Amino acid sequence: MCNRAERGDTMKVLNLFGAKLGARFNEGPLEIHPKGPGSVVRMQDGERVLEQMTWGFPVSLKGKNGQPLKPKPVNNARFDKLGTFWKRWADFPDHRCLIPTARFAEAVGEKGRMTETWLSVKDQPIFAWAGLWSNSEEWGSVFTGVMTSACSELSHIHDRSPVIVDPADWDFWLQAPLEELYRFDHPYPAERMSVEATDKPWFRPKGTEAGPRLL
């Protein structure tokens, strides 16, 4: 599942999505990680707004002795569970969003020696990743990215992939009934994707995060 991505440059996102800045927006890092800040586009009063939220719905677990543990971020939502676990949000258009994304990364290779492989859309320098959002007691406003099966040509990287929504379908994702969203539950074509394999270790020492990449 995807747990590393880059959002697009704020001004370019606003122009591309025809959105305005929402009340909840502070400029954050371009590279996003679970439990860190990211940006989403959602509908508010009939307009698209760009807001900053925490990546990952908080899920509280218990320890061996029943003691409460710190919540962990669930940053991906499986499409095949939108009608069950995620239905309490997916069933309501007000809780759907688009995640402006320049590229996303997957860990590839042997355990302990995994490296970053980045994927992007060739003809969309900033694309829309289908998402859900909500307000939480733990972290305030949060979002999660919806995942589907990866195409066979790219399944060696990961068997799941973000649900990429083309511009013509943005409003459909944000407004259509849940039962009509299953048209998006399919792999994105490999020929439209760009793959950049790197030798950069997936696990980085603290303080060595990648610098800004404006798209």
mmCIF file of the C-alpha atoms, coordinates in Angstrom:
data_MODEL
# 
_entry.id   MODEL 
# 
loop_
_atom_site.group_PDB 
_atom_site.id 
_atom_site.type_symbol 
_atom_site.label_atom_id 
_atom_site.label_alt_id 
_atom_site.label_comp_id 
_atom_site.label_asym_id 
_atom_site.label_entity_id 
_atom_site.label_seq_id 
_atom_site.pdbx_PDB_ins_code 
_atom_site.Cartn_x 
_atom_site.Cartn_y 
_atom_site.Cartn_z 
_atom_site.occupancy 
_atom_site.B_iso_or_equiv 
_atom_site.pdbx_formal_charge 
_atom_site.auth_seq_id 
_atom_site.auth_comp_id 
_atom_site.auth_asym_id 
_atom_site.auth_atom_id 
_atom_site.pdbx_PDB_model_num 
ATOM 1   C CA . MET A 1 1   ? 0.000   0.000  0.000   1.00 0.00 ? 1   MET A CA 1 
ATOM 2   C CA . CYS A 1 2   ? 1.141   3.538  -0.673  1.00 0.00 ? 2   CYS A CA 1 
ATOM 3   C CA . ASN A 1 3   ? 2.572   5.386  2.322   1.00 0.00 ? 3   ASN A CA 1 
ATOM 4   C CA . ARG A 1 4   ? 4.852   7.932  0.668   1.00 0.00 ? 4   ARG A CA 1 
ATOM 5   C CA . ALA A 1 5   ? 3.828   10.531 -1.895  1.00 0.00 ? 5   ALA A CA 1 
ATOM 6   C CA . GLU A 1 6   ? 4.406   14.075 -3.097  1.00 0.00 ? 6   GLU A CA 1 
ATOM 7   C CA . ARG A 1 7   ? 1.671   16.636 -3.339  1.00 0.00 ? 7   ARG A CA 1 
ATOM 8   C CA . GLY A 1 8   ? 1.673   19.288 -6.053  1.00 0.00 ? 8   GLY A CA 1 
ATOM 9   C CA . ASP A 1 9   ? 2.733   22.906 -5.740  1.00 0.00 ? 9   ASP A CA 1 
ATOM 10  C CA . THR A 1 10  ? -0.081  24.816 -4.008  1.00 0.00 ? 10  THR A CA 1 
ATOM 11  C CA . MET A 1 11  ? -0.692  27.509 -6.625  1.00 0.00 ? 11  MET A CA 1 
ATOM 12  C CA . LYS A 1 12  ? -0.631  24.969 -9.454  1.00 0.00 ? 12  LYS A CA 1 
ATOM 13  C CA . VAL A 1 13  ? -3.115  22.787 -7.569  1.00 0.00 ? 13  VAL A CA 1 
ATOM 14  C CA . LEU A 1 14  ? -5.464  25.729 -7.002  1.00 0.00 ? 14  LEU A CA 1 
ATOM 15  C CA . ASN A 1 15  ? -5.376  26.613 -10.695 1.00 0.00 ? 15  ASN A CA 1 
ATOM 16  C CA . LEU A 1 16  ? -5.669  23.036 -11.928 1.00 0.00 ? 16  LEU A CA 1 
ATOM 17  C CA . PHE A 1 17  ? -8.585  22.086 -9.690  1.00 0.00 ? 17  PHE A CA 1 
ATOM 18  C CA . GLY A 1 18  ? -10.321 25.465 -9.854  1.00 0.00 ? 18  GLY A CA 1 
ATOM 19  C CA . ALA A 1 19  ? -10.234 25.538 -6.061  1.00 0.00 ? 19  ALA A CA 1 
ATOM 20  C CA . LYS A 1 20  ? -9.850  28.187 -3.411  1.00 0.00 ? 20  LYS A CA 1 
ATOM 21  C CA . LEU A 1 21  ? -7.913  27.963 -0.160  1.00 0.00 ? 21  LEU A CA 1 
ATOM 22  C CA . GLY A 1 22  ? -10.026 26.637 2.682   1.00 0.00 ? 22  GLY A CA 1 
ATOM 23  C CA . ALA A 1 23  ? -9.888  27.890 6.236   1.00 0.00 ? 23  ALA A CA 1 
ATOM 24  C CA . ARG A 1 24  ? -7.807  24.873 7.239   1.00 0.00 ? 24  ARG A CA 1 
ATOM 25  C CA . PHE A 1 25  ? -4.687  25.306 5.152   1.00 0.00 ? 25  PHE A CA 1 
ATOM 26  C CA . ASN A 1 26  ? -1.061  25.840 6.079   1.00 0.00 ? 26  ASN A CA 1 
ATOM 27  C CA . GLU A 1 27  ? 1.793   25.309 3.660   1.00 0.00 ? 27  GLU A CA 1 
ATOM 28  C CA . GLY A 1 28  ? 3.493   22.030 4.540   1.00 0.00 ? 28  GLY A CA 1 
ATOM 29  C CA . PRO A 1 29  ? 6.192   19.759 3.095   1.00 0.00 ? 29  PRO A CA 1 
ATOM 30  C CA . LEU A 1 30  ? 5.771   18.538 -0.468  1.00 0.00 ? 30  LEU A CA 1 
ATOM 31  C CA . GLU A 1 31  ? 6.588   14.959 0.509   1.00 0.00 ? 31  GLU A CA 1 
ATOM 32  C CA . ILE A 1 32  ? 3.861   13.464 2.651   1.00 0.00 ? 32  ILE A CA 1 
ATOM 33  C CA . HIS A 1 33  ? 3.905   10.517 5.058   1.00 0.00 ? 33  HIS A CA 1 
ATOM 34  C CA . PRO A 1 34  ? 1.302   8.792  7.236   1.00 0.00 ? 34  PRO A CA 1 
ATOM 35  C CA . LYS A 1 35  ? 0.306   10.901 10.275  1.00 0.00 ? 35  LYS A CA 1 
ATOM 36  C CA . GLY A 1 36  ? 1.884   13.909 8.547   1.00 0.00 ? 36  GLY A CA 1 
ATOM 37  C CA . PRO A 1 37  ? 0.245   16.885 6.826   1.00 0.00 ? 37  PRO A CA 1 
ATOM 38  C CA . GLY A 1 38  ? -1.080  16.585 3.297   1.00 0.00 ? 38  GLY A CA 1 
ATOM 39  C CA . SER A 1 39  ? -3.575  18.452 1.131   1.00 0.00 ? 39  SER A CA 1 
ATOM 40  C CA . VAL A 1 40  ? -6.966  17.492 -0.261  1.00 0.00 ? 40  VAL A CA 1 
ATOM 41  C CA . VAL A 1 41  ? -9.586  19.067 -2.487  1.00 0.00 ? 41  VAL A CA 1 
ATOM 42  C CA . ARG A 1 42  ? -13.165 18.698 -1.281  1.00 0.00 ? 42  ARG A CA 1 
ATOM 43  C CA . MET A 1 43  ? -16.526 20.309 -1.902  1.00 0.00 ? 43  MET A CA 1 
ATOM 44  C CA . GLN A 1 44  ? -17.786 23.013 0.428   1.00 0.00 ? 44  GLN A CA 1 
ATOM 45  C CA . ASP A 1 45  ? -20.925 25.057 -0.262  1.00 0.00 ? 45  ASP A CA 1 
ATOM 46  C CA . GLY A 1 46  ? -20.822 24.013 -3.906  1.00 0.00 ? 46  GLY A CA 1 
ATOM 47  C CA . GLU A 1 47  ? -17.170 25.024 -4.418  1.00 0.00 ? 47  GLU A CA 1 
ATOM 48  C CA . ARG A 1 48  ? -13.899 23.123 -4.472  1.00 0.00 ? 48  ARG A CA 1 
ATOM 49  C CA . VAL A 1 49  ? -11.626 24.040 -1.577  1.00 0.00 ? 49  VAL A CA 1 
ATOM 50  C CA . LEU A 1 50  ? -8.031  23.033 -0.866  1.00 0.00 ? 50  LEU A CA 1 
ATOM 51  C CA . GLU A 1 51  ? -7.383  22.111 2.759   1.00 0.00 ? 51  GLU A CA 1 
ATOM 52  C CA . GLN A 1 52  ? -4.569  20.642 4.790   1.00 0.00 ? 52  GLN A CA 1 
ATOM 53  C CA . MET A 1 53  ? -5.333  17.470 6.737   1.00 0.00 ? 53  MET A CA 1 
ATOM 54  C CA . THR A 1 54  ? -3.451  14.653 8.444   1.00 0.00 ? 54  THR A CA 1 
ATOM 55  C CA . TRP A 1 55  ? -2.804  11.612 6.248   1.00 0.00 ? 55  TRP A CA 1 
ATOM 56  C CA . GLY A 1 56  ? -4.420  8.607  7.881   1.00 0.00 ? 56  GLY A CA 1 
ATOM 57  C CA . PHE A 1 57  ? -7.594  7.843  9.814   1.00 0.00 ? 57  PHE A CA 1 
ATOM 58  C CA . PRO A 1 58  ? -6.644  7.141  13.455  1.00 0.00 ? 58  PRO A CA 1 
ATOM 59  C CA . VAL A 1 59  ? -7.241  3.588  14.665  1.00 0.00 ? 59  VAL A CA 1 
ATOM 60  C CA . SER A 1 60  ? -6.731  2.915  18.372  1.00 0.00 ? 60  SER A CA 1 
ATOM 61  C CA . LEU A 1 61  ? -5.332  -0.465 19.382  1.00 0.00 ? 61  LEU A CA 1 
ATOM 62  C CA . LYS A 1 62  ? -4.834  -2.133 22.756  1.00 0.00 ? 62  LYS A CA 1 
ATOM 63  C CA . GLY A 1 63  ? -1.697  -3.653 24.231  1.00 0.00 ? 63  GLY A CA 1 
ATOM 64  C CA . LYS A 1 64  ? -1.203  -7.145 25.650  1.00 0.00 ? 64  LYS A CA 1 
ATOM 65  C CA . ASN A 1 65  ? -2.687  -6.115 28.984  1.00 0.00 ? 65  ASN A CA 1 
ATOM 66  C CA . GLY A 1 66  ? -5.607  -4.245 27.473  1.00 0.00 ? 66  GLY A CA 1 
ATOM 67  C CA . GLN A 1 67  ? -3.998  -0.850 27.883  1.00 0.00 ? 67  GLN A CA 1 
ATOM 68  C CA . PRO A 1 68  ? -4.797  1.728  25.168  1.00 0.00 ? 68  PRO A CA 1 
ATOM 69  C CA . LEU A 1 69  ? -2.001  2.386  22.692  1.00 0.00 ? 69  LEU A CA 1 
ATOM 70  C CA . LYS A 1 70  ? -1.355  5.466  20.626  1.00 0.00 ? 70  LYS A CA 1 
ATOM 71  C CA . PRO A 1 71  ? -3.563  5.494  17.509  1.00 0.00 ? 71  PRO A CA 1 
ATOM 72  C CA . LYS A 1 72  ? -2.012  4.423  14.222  1.00 0.00 ? 72  LYS A CA 1 
ATOM 73  C CA . PRO A 1 73  ? -2.805  6.058  10.876  1.00 0.00 ? 73  PRO A CA 1 
ATOM 74  C CA . VAL A 1 74  ? -4.781  4.041  8.310   1.00 0.00 ? 74  VAL A CA 1 
ATOM 75  C CA . ASN A 1 75  ? -3.628  5.890  5.223   1.00 0.00 ? 75  ASN A CA 1 
ATOM 76  C CA . ASN A 1 76  ? -5.130  3.603  2.563   1.00 0.00 ? 76  ASN A CA 1 
ATOM 77  C CA . ALA A 1 77  ? -8.718  2.404  2.055   1.00 0.00 ? 77  ALA A CA 1 
ATOM 78  C CA . ARG A 1 78  ? -9.321  -0.694 -0.069  1.00 0.00 ? 78  ARG A CA 1 
ATOM 79  C CA . PHE A 1 79  ? -11.959 -0.139 -2.741  1.00 0.00 ? 79  PHE A CA 1 
ATOM 80  C CA . ASP A 1 80  ? -13.550 -3.510 -2.030  1.00 0.00 ? 80  ASP A CA 1 
ATOM 81  C CA . LYS A 1 81  ? -14.278 -2.321 1.526   1.00 0.00 ? 81  LYS A CA 1 
ATOM 82  C CA . LEU A 1 82  ? -15.973 0.952  0.604   1.00 0.00 ? 82  LEU A CA 1 
ATOM 83  C CA . GLY A 1 83  ? -19.341 -0.746 1.020   1.00 0.00 ? 83  GLY A CA 1 
ATOM 84  C CA . THR A 1 84  ? -18.460 -2.229 4.424   1.00 0.00 ? 84  THR A CA 1 
ATOM 85  C CA . PHE A 1 85  ? -15.846 -0.766 6.780   1.00 0.00 ? 85  PHE A CA 1 
ATOM 86  C CA . TRP A 1 86  ? -15.535 2.547  4.919   1.00 0.00 ? 86  TRP A CA 1 
ATOM 87  C CA . LYS A 1 87  ? -19.229 2.933  4.070   1.00 0.00 ? 87  LYS A CA 1 
ATOM 88  C CA . ARG A 1 88  ? -19.864 5.336  6.972   1.00 0.00 ? 88  ARG A CA 1 
ATOM 89  C CA . TRP A 1 89  ? -17.789 7.854  4.990   1.00 0.00 ? 89  TRP A CA 1 
ATOM 90  C CA . ALA A 1 90  ? -17.835 6.666  1.374   1.00 0.00 ? 90  ALA A CA 1 
ATOM 91  C CA . ASP A 1 91  ? -21.645 6.650  1.283   1.00 0.00 ? 91  ASP A CA 1 
ATOM 92  C CA . PHE A 1 92  ? -21.701 10.428 1.794   1.00 0.00 ? 92  PHE A CA 1 
ATOM 93  C CA . PRO A 1 93  ? -20.274 12.703 -0.944  1.00 0.00 ? 93  PRO A CA 1 
ATOM 94  C CA . ASP A 1 94  ? -19.442 15.305 1.721   1.00 0.00 ? 94  ASP A CA 1 
ATOM 95  C CA . HIS A 1 95  ? -16.784 12.896 3.016   1.00 0.00 ? 95  HIS A CA 1 
ATOM 96  C CA . ARG A 1 96  ? -15.104 12.257 -0.332  1.00 0.00 ? 96  ARG A CA 1 
ATOM 97  C CA . CYS A 1 97  ? -12.116 14.194 -1.590  1.00 0.00 ? 97  CYS A CA 1 
ATOM 98  C CA . LEU A 1 98  ? -9.416  14.302 -4.252  1.00 0.00 ? 98  LEU A CA 1 
ATOM 99  C CA . ILE A 1 99  ? -5.771  14.131 -3.201  1.00 0.00 ? 99  ILE A CA 1 
ATOM 100 C CA . PRO A 1 100 ? -3.599  16.278 -5.546  1.00 0.00 ? 100 PRO A CA 1 
ATOM 101 C CA . THR A 1 101 ? -0.554  14.082 -6.165  1.00 0.00 ? 101 THR A CA 1 
ATOM 102 C CA . ALA A 1 102 ? 2.594   14.589 -8.230  1.00 0.00 ? 102 ALA A CA 1 
ATOM 103 C CA . ARG A 1 103 ? 3.896   11.057 -7.674  1.00 0.00 ? 103 ARG A CA 1 
ATOM 104 C CA . PHE A 1 104 ? 3.772   8.203  -5.155  1.00 0.00 ? 104 PHE A CA 1 
ATOM 105 C CA . ALA A 1 105 ? 6.380   5.712  -3.987  1.00 0.00 ? 105 ALA A CA 1 
ATOM 106 C CA . GLU A 1 106 ? 6.505   2.010  -3.244  1.00 0.00 ? 106 GLU A CA 1 
ATOM 107 C CA . ALA A 1 107 ? 9.181   -0.030 -1.494  1.00 0.00 ? 107 ALA A CA 1 
ATOM 108 C CA . VAL A 1 108 ? 10.798  -2.539 -3.857  1.00 0.00 ? 108 VAL A CA 1 
ATOM 109 C CA . GLY A 1 109 ? 13.352  -5.256 -3.182  1.00 0.00 ? 109 GLY A CA 1 
ATOM 110 C CA . GLU A 1 110 ? 14.430  -7.641 -0.463  1.00 0.00 ? 110 GLU A CA 1 
ATOM 111 C CA . LYS A 1 111 ? 13.393  -7.038 3.120   1.00 0.00 ? 111 LYS A CA 1 
ATOM 112 C CA . GLY A 1 112 ? 15.994  -4.858 4.795   1.00 0.00 ? 112 GLY A CA 1 
ATOM 113 C CA . ARG A 1 113 ? 17.334  -3.657 1.423   1.00 0.00 ? 113 ARG A CA 1 
ATOM 114 C CA . MET A 1 114 ? 14.237  -2.058 -0.063  1.00 0.00 ? 114 MET A CA 1 
ATOM 115 C CA . THR A 1 115 ? 14.586  0.982  -2.289  1.00 0.00 ? 115 THR A CA 1 
ATOM 116 C CA . GLU A 1 116 ? 12.214  3.706  -3.500  1.00 0.00 ? 116 GLU A CA 1 
ATOM 117 C CA . THR A 1 117 ? 10.374  3.354  -6.781  1.00 0.00 ? 117 THR A CA 1 
ATOM 118 C CA . TRP A 1 118 ? 8.294   6.393  -7.773  1.00 0.00 ? 118 TRP A CA 1 
ATOM 119 C CA . LEU A 1 119 ? 5.244   6.311  -10.032 1.00 0.00 ? 119 LEU A CA 1 
ATOM 120 C CA . SER A 1 120 ? 3.468   9.190  -11.751 1.00 0.00 ? 120 SER A CA 1 
ATOM 121 C CA . VAL A 1 121 ? 1.029   9.857  -14.598 1.00 0.00 ? 121 VAL A CA 1 
ATOM 122 C CA . LYS A 1 122 ? 2.739   10.789 -17.869 1.00 0.00 ? 122 LYS A CA 1 
ATOM 123 C CA . ASP A 1 123 ? 0.226   13.353 -19.113 1.00 0.00 ? 123 ASP A CA 1 
ATOM 124 C CA . GLN A 1 124 ? -0.774  14.764 -15.697 1.00 0.00 ? 124 GLN A CA 1 
ATOM 125 C CA . PRO A 1 125 ? 2.078   16.409 -13.735 1.00 0.00 ? 125 PRO A CA 1 
ATOM 126 C CA . ILE A 1 126 ? -0.425  16.641 -10.871 1.00 0.00 ? 126 ILE A CA 1 
ATOM 127 C CA . PHE A 1 127 ? -3.123  13.965 -10.805 1.00 0.00 ? 127 PHE A CA 1 
ATOM 128 C CA . ALA A 1 128 ? -6.103  13.316 -8.553  1.00 0.00 ? 128 ALA A CA 1 
ATOM 129 C CA . TRP A 1 129 ? -6.035  10.350 -6.190  1.00 0.00 ? 129 TRP A CA 1 
ATOM 130 C CA . ALA A 1 130 ? -9.495  9.395  -4.935  1.00 0.00 ? 130 ALA A CA 1 
ATOM 131 C CA . GLY A 1 131 ? -9.847  9.838  -1.192  1.00 0.00 ? 131 GLY A CA 1 
ATOM 132 C CA . LEU A 1 132 ? -12.090 10.006 1.863   1.00 0.00 ? 132 LEU A CA 1 
ATOM 133 C CA . TRP A 1 133 ? -11.871 12.486 4.720   1.00 0.00 ? 133 TRP A CA 1 
ATOM 134 C CA . SER A 1 134 ? -13.351 13.023 8.156   1.00 0.00 ? 134 SER A CA 1 
ATOM 135 C CA . ASN A 1 135 ? -12.933 14.914 11.415  1.00 0.00 ? 135 ASN A CA 1 
ATOM 136 C CA . SER A 1 136 ? -11.301 12.991 14.237  1.00 0.00 ? 136 SER A CA 1 
ATOM 137 C CA . GLU A 1 137 ? -10.911 13.671 17.953  1.00 0.00 ? 137 GLU A CA 1 
ATOM 138 C CA . GLU A 1 138 ? -7.277  12.584 17.856  1.00 0.00 ? 138 GLU A CA 1 
ATOM 139 C CA . TRP A 1 139 ? -5.795  14.511 14.920  1.00 0.00 ? 139 TRP A CA 1 
ATOM 140 C CA . GLY A 1 140 ? -8.482  16.879 13.671  1.00 0.00 ? 140 GLY A CA 1 
ATOM 141 C CA . SER A 1 141 ? -9.294  16.608 9.960   1.00 0.00 ? 141 SER A CA 1 
ATOM 142 C CA . VAL A 1 142 ? -7.851  13.437 8.388   1.00 0.00 ? 142 VAL A CA 1 
ATOM 143 C CA . PHE A 1 143 ? -7.857  11.755 4.978   1.00 0.00 ? 143 PHE A CA 1 
ATOM 144 C CA . THR A 1 144 ? -7.112  8.379  3.437   1.00 0.00 ? 144 THR A CA 1 
ATOM 145 C CA . GLY A 1 145 ? -6.386  7.352  -0.164  1.00 0.00 ? 145 GLY A CA 1 
ATOM 146 C CA . VAL A 1 146 ? -8.536  4.753  -1.931  1.00 0.00 ? 146 VAL A CA 1 
ATOM 147 C CA . MET A 1 147 ? -6.654  1.804  -3.452  1.00 0.00 ? 147 MET A CA 1 
ATOM 148 C CA . THR A 1 148 ? -7.498  -0.716 -6.154  1.00 0.00 ? 148 THR A CA 1 
ATOM 149 C CA . SER A 1 149 ? -5.642  -3.515 -7.953  1.00 0.00 ? 149 SER A CA 1 
ATOM 150 C CA . ALA A 1 150 ? -2.475  -2.622 -9.821  1.00 0.00 ? 150 ALA A CA 1 
ATOM 151 C CA . CYS A 1 151 ? -2.222  -3.470 -13.512 1.00 0.00 ? 151 CYS A CA 1 
ATOM 152 C CA . SER A 1 152 ? -0.429  -6.717 -14.279 1.00 0.00 ? 152 SER A CA 1 
ATOM 153 C CA . GLU A 1 153 ? 2.527   -4.923 -15.908 1.00 0.00 ? 153 GLU A CA 1 
ATOM 154 C CA . LEU A 1 154 ? 3.289   -3.101 -12.645 1.00 0.00 ? 154 LEU A CA 1 
ATOM 155 C CA . SER A 1 155 ? 2.267   -5.761 -10.140 1.00 0.00 ? 155 SER A CA 1 
ATOM 156 C CA . HIS A 1 156 ? 5.929   -6.607 -9.511  1.00 0.00 ? 156 HIS A CA 1 
ATOM 157 C CA . ILE A 1 157 ? 6.164   -3.215 -7.784  1.00 0.00 ? 157 ILE A CA 1 
ATOM 158 C CA . HIS A 1 158 ? 3.001   -3.681 -5.715  1.00 0.00 ? 158 HIS A CA 1 
ATOM 159 C CA . ASP A 1 159 ? -0.290  -5.504 -6.199  1.00 0.00 ? 159 ASP A CA 1 
ATOM 160 C CA . ARG A 1 160 ? -2.292  -2.428 -5.169  1.00 0.00 ? 160 ARG A CA 1 
ATOM 161 C CA . SER A 1 161 ? -2.366  1.068  -6.649  1.00 0.00 ? 161 SER A CA 1 
ATOM 162 C CA . PRO A 1 162 ? -4.041  4.422  -5.925  1.00 0.00 ? 162 PRO A CA 1 
ATOM 163 C CA . VAL A 1 163 ? -7.382  5.021  -7.630  1.00 0.00 ? 163 VAL A CA 1 
ATOM 164 C CA . ILE A 1 164 ? -6.446  7.731  -10.142 1.00 0.00 ? 164 ILE A CA 1 
ATOM 165 C CA . VAL A 1 165 ? -9.386  9.883  -11.242 1.00 0.00 ? 165 VAL A CA 1 
ATOM 166 C CA . ASP A 1 166 ? -9.044  11.686 -14.570 1.00 0.00 ? 166 ASP A CA 1 
ATOM 167 C CA . PRO A 1 167 ? -10.172 15.354 -14.703 1.00 0.00 ? 167 PRO A CA 1 
ATOM 168 C CA . ALA A 1 168 ? -13.399 14.569 -16.564 1.00 0.00 ? 168 ALA A CA 1 
ATOM 169 C CA . ASP A 1 169 ? -14.488 12.394 -13.611 1.00 0.00 ? 169 ASP A CA 1 
ATOM 170 C CA . TRP A 1 170 ? -13.527 14.625 -10.679 1.00 0.00 ? 170 TRP A CA 1 
ATOM 171 C CA . ASP A 1 171 ? -17.068 15.835 -10.047 1.00 0.00 ? 171 ASP A CA 1 
ATOM 172 C CA . PHE A 1 172 ? -18.405 12.298 -10.449 1.00 0.00 ? 172 PHE A CA 1 
ATOM 173 C CA . TRP A 1 173 ? -16.156 11.002 -7.658  1.00 0.00 ? 173 TRP A CA 1 
ATOM 174 C CA . LEU A 1 174 ? -17.118 13.917 -5.412  1.00 0.00 ? 174 LEU A CA 1 
ATOM 175 C CA . GLN A 1 175 ? -20.859 13.794 -6.012  1.00 0.00 ? 175 GLN A CA 1 
ATOM 176 C CA . ALA A 1 176 ? -22.145 10.451 -7.376  1.00 0.00 ? 176 ALA A CA 1 
ATOM 177 C CA . PRO A 1 177 ? -23.922 7.806  -5.249  1.00 0.00 ? 177 PRO A CA 1 
ATOM 178 C CA . LEU A 1 178 ? -21.635 5.152  -3.806  1.00 0.00 ? 178 LEU A CA 1 
ATOM 179 C CA . GLU A 1 179 ? -23.091 2.369  -5.952  1.00 0.00 ? 179 GLU A CA 1 
ATOM 180 C CA . GLU A 1 180 ? -22.016 4.252  -9.080  1.00 0.00 ? 180 GLU A CA 1 
ATOM 181 C CA . LEU A 1 181 ? -18.386 4.674  -7.989  1.00 0.00 ? 181 LEU A CA 1 
ATOM 182 C CA . TYR A 1 182 ? -17.406 1.092  -8.785  1.00 0.00 ? 182 TYR A CA 1 
ATOM 183 C CA . ARG A 1 183 ? -16.537 2.172  -12.324 1.00 0.00 ? 183 ARG A CA 1 
ATOM 184 C CA . PHE A 1 184 ? -13.253 3.393  -10.762 1.00 0.00 ? 184 PHE A CA 1 
ATOM 185 C CA . ASP A 1 185 ? -12.375 0.013  -9.265  1.00 0.00 ? 185 ASP A CA 1 
ATOM 186 C CA . HIS A 1 186 ? -9.926  -1.066 -11.956 1.00 0.00 ? 186 HIS A CA 1 
ATOM 187 C CA . PRO A 1 187 ? -6.170  -0.789 -12.625 1.00 0.00 ? 187 PRO A CA 1 
ATOM 188 C CA . TYR A 1 188 ? -4.901  2.415  -14.202 1.00 0.00 ? 188 TYR A CA 1 
ATOM 189 C CA . PRO A 1 189 ? -3.318  1.670  -17.629 1.00 0.00 ? 189 PRO A CA 1 
ATOM 190 C CA . ALA A 1 190 ? 0.400   0.943  -17.440 1.00 0.00 ? 190 ALA A CA 1 
ATOM 191 C CA . GLU A 1 191 ? 1.083   2.857  -20.657 1.00 0.00 ? 191 GLU A CA 1 
ATOM 192 C CA . ARG A 1 192 ? -0.108  6.046  -18.956 1.00 0.00 ? 192 ARG A CA 1 
ATOM 193 C CA . MET A 1 193 ? 2.224   5.588  -15.989 1.00 0.00 ? 193 MET A CA 1 
ATOM 194 C CA . SER A 1 194 ? 5.853   6.602  -15.597 1.00 0.00 ? 194 SER A CA 1 
ATOM 195 C CA . VAL A 1 195 ? 8.096   4.511  -13.351 1.00 0.00 ? 195 VAL A CA 1 
ATOM 196 C CA . GLU A 1 196 ? 11.309  5.782  -11.776 1.00 0.00 ? 196 GLU A CA 1 
ATOM 197 C CA . ALA A 1 197 ? 13.288  3.098  -9.968  1.00 0.00 ? 197 ALA A CA 1 
ATOM 198 C CA . THR A 1 198 ? 15.986  4.460  -7.658  1.00 0.00 ? 198 THR A CA 1 
ATOM 199 C CA . ASP A 1 199 ? 18.736  3.086  -5.453  1.00 0.00 ? 199 ASP A CA 1 
ATOM 200 C CA . LYS A 1 200 ? 17.646  5.260  -2.519  1.00 0.00 ? 200 LYS A CA 1 
ATOM 201 C CA . PRO A 1 201 ? 16.963  3.205  0.620   1.00 0.00 ? 201 PRO A CA 1 
ATOM 202 C CA . TRP A 1 202 ? 13.301  3.055  1.568   1.00 0.00 ? 202 TRP A CA 1 
ATOM 203 C CA . PHE A 1 203 ? 14.123  3.498  5.237   1.00 0.00 ? 203 PHE A CA 1 
ATOM 204 C CA . ARG A 1 204 ? 15.873  6.807  5.758   1.00 0.00 ? 204 ARG A CA 1 
ATOM 205 C CA . PRO A 1 205 ? 17.699  8.082  8.833   1.00 0.00 ? 205 PRO A CA 1 
ATOM 206 C CA . LYS A 1 206 ? 15.849  10.912 10.518  1.00 0.00 ? 206 LYS A CA 1 
ATOM 207 C CA . GLY A 1 207 ? 16.666  14.315 9.069   1.00 0.00 ? 207 GLY A CA 1 
ATOM 208 C CA . THR A 1 208 ? 17.408  13.018 5.567   1.00 0.00 ? 208 THR A CA 1 
ATOM 209 C CA . GLU A 1 209 ? 13.967  13.480 4.009   1.00 0.00 ? 209 GLU A CA 1 
ATOM 210 C CA . ALA A 1 210 ? 13.845  14.523 0.390   1.00 0.00 ? 210 ALA A CA 1 
ATOM 211 C CA . GLY A 1 211 ? 13.764  18.218 -0.426  1.00 0.00 ? 211 GLY A CA 1 
ATOM 212 C CA . PRO A 1 212 ? 10.989  20.028 -2.296  1.00 0.00 ? 212 PRO A CA 1 
ATOM 213 C CA . ARG A 1 213 ? 9.972   18.913 -5.778  1.00 0.00 ? 213 ARG A CA 1 
ATOM 214 C CA . LEU A 1 214 ? 7.681   21.468 -7.397  1.00 0.00 ? 214 LEU A CA 1 
ATOM 215 C CA . LEU A 1 215 ? 5.192   20.199 -9.967  1.00 0.00 ? 215 LEU A CA 1 
# 
